[in-house]
Amino acid sequence: MDEVWVPLLSALLGGVIASIASIASIILQSRFQAKRERGRLVMEAAIEEHKIFADLAKVIPGRKKIYPLSIFLISNAGLLKLVEDDVLTPENLRNHHLKMEEIMKVIEEDSEEHHQKMP
């Protein structure tokens, strides 16, 4: 009688293990797909925001400085992280803006340095 239970339990255990592996695979796949989609949306938002600033620079007298697309990408990615982590507070937003100002300052300094080296 014990001989009947061994194959049944083995088959049941194998089925459970296969189901768990399949579910884990689906969960991991969906997480990676969601991350990839968020990255795509951040990039699209950064491109659109950059285009808006470029258009504004064309029509607003005296406004000719346009930051590189990377600035918009970094900013949007940082904002998305604050939203996803559910820590978007006035203080965290202020810190994000301060960090972005530091990054923009470095870019401006590098740009000025580059222009000074040009003949």
C-alpha positions as CSV (number, residue, x, y, z in Angstrom):
1,M,0.0,0.0,0.0
2,D,2.9,2.4,0.8
3,E,4.2,1.8,-2.7
4,V,1.2,3.6,-4.2
5,W,1.7,6.8,-2.3
6,V,5.3,7.3,-3.3
7,P,4.6,7.9,-7.0
8,L,1.5,10.0,-6.2
9,L,3.3,12.2,-3.7
10,S,6.3,12.5,-6.1
11,A,4.0,13.6,-9.0
12,L,2.1,16.0,-6.7
13,L,5.4,17.5,-5.4
14,G,6.8,17.8,-8.9
15,G,3.6,19.6,-10.0
16,V,3.8,22.0,-7.1
17,I,7.5,22.8,-7.7
18,A,6.8,23.3,-11.5
19,S,3.9,25.6,-10.6
20,I,5.9,27.7,-8.2
21,A,8.7,28.0,-10.7
22,S,6.3,29.1,-13.4
23,I,4.6,31.7,-11.1
24,A,8.1,33.0,-10.1
25,S,9.1,33.3,-13.7
26,I,5.9,35.2,-14.5
27,I,6.4,37.6,-11.6
28,L,10.0,38.3,-12.5
29,Q,9.1,38.8,-16.1
30,S,6.3,41.3,-15.3
31,R,8.6,43.2,-13.0
32,F,11.3,43.6,-15.7
33,Q,8.7,44.5,-18.2
34,A,7.2,47.1,-15.9
35,K,10.7,48.6,-15.2
36,R,11.4,48.7,-18.9
37,E,8.1,50.4,-19.6
38,R,8.8,53.0,-16.9
39,G,12.2,53.7,-18.4
40,R,10.6,54.2,-21.8
41,L,8.0,56.6,-20.3
42,V,10.7,58.6,-18.5
43,M,12.7,58.9,-21.7
44,E,9.6,60.0,-23.7
45,A,8.7,62.6,-21.0
46,A,12.3,63.9,-21.0
47,I,12.3,64.2,-24.8
48,E,9.0,66.1,-24.8
49,E,10.1,68.4,-22.0
50,H,13.4,69.1,-23.8
51,K,11.4,69.9,-27.0
52,I,9.2,72.3,-25.0
53,F,12.2,74.1,-23.5
54,A,13.8,74.3,-27.0
55,D,10.6,75.8,-28.5
56,L,10.5,78.3,-25.6
57,A,14.1,79.3,-26.3
58,K,13.1,80.2,-29.8
59,V,10.3,82.5,-28.9
60,I,11.4,84.1,-25.6
61,P,13.9,86.9,-26.1
62,G,17.2,86.3,-24.3
63,R,16.5,82.7,-23.4
64,K,19.0,80.7,-25.4
65,K,20.4,78.3,-22.9
66,I,19.0,74.8,-23.3
67,Y,20.2,72.0,-21.1
68,P,21.1,68.7,-22.6
69,L,18.5,66.0,-22.8
70,S,20.4,64.0,-20.1
71,I,19.4,66.7,-17.5
72,F,15.7,66.1,-18.3
73,L,16.2,62.4,-18.2
74,I,18.0,62.5,-14.8
75,S,15.3,64.8,-13.4
76,N,12.3,62.8,-14.6
77,A,13.9,59.5,-13.4
78,G,14.5,61.0,-10.0
79,L,10.9,62.3,-9.7
80,L,9.6,58.9,-10.8
81,K,11.7,57.2,-8.1
82,L,10.2,59.5,-5.5
83,V,6.7,58.7,-6.7
84,E,7.3,54.9,-6.9
85,D,8.9,54.9,-3.4
86,D,5.9,56.9,-2.1
87,V,8.3,59.5,-0.6
88,L,7.3,62.5,-2.7
89,T,7.1,65.2,0.0
90,P,7.9,68.9,-0.3
91,E,11.2,68.3,1.5
92,N,12.2,65.5,-0.9
93,L,11.1,67.5,-3.9
94,R,13.2,70.4,-2.7
95,N,16.2,68.1,-2.2
96,H,15.6,66.7,-5.7
97,H,15.6,70.3,-7.2
98,L,18.8,71.2,-5.2
99,K,20.5,68.1,-6.6
100,M,19.4,69.0,-10.1
101,E,20.7,72.6,-9.6
102,E,24.1,71.1,-8.6
103,I,24.1,68.9,-11.7
104,M,23.2,71.8,-14.0
105,K,26.0,73.9,-12.4
106,V,28.5,71.2,-13.3
107,I,27.2,71.0,-16.8
108,E,27.4,74.8,-17.2
109,E,31.0,74.9,-15.8
110,D,32.1,72.1,-18.1
111,S,30.4,73.8,-21.1
112,E,32.1,77.2,-20.3
113,E,35.5,75.4,-19.9
114,H,35.0,73.6,-23.2
115,H,34.1,76.9,-25.0
116,Q,37.2,78.6,-23.5
117,K,39.5,75.8,-24.9
118,M,38.0,76.2,-28.4
119,P,40.1,78.4,-30.8
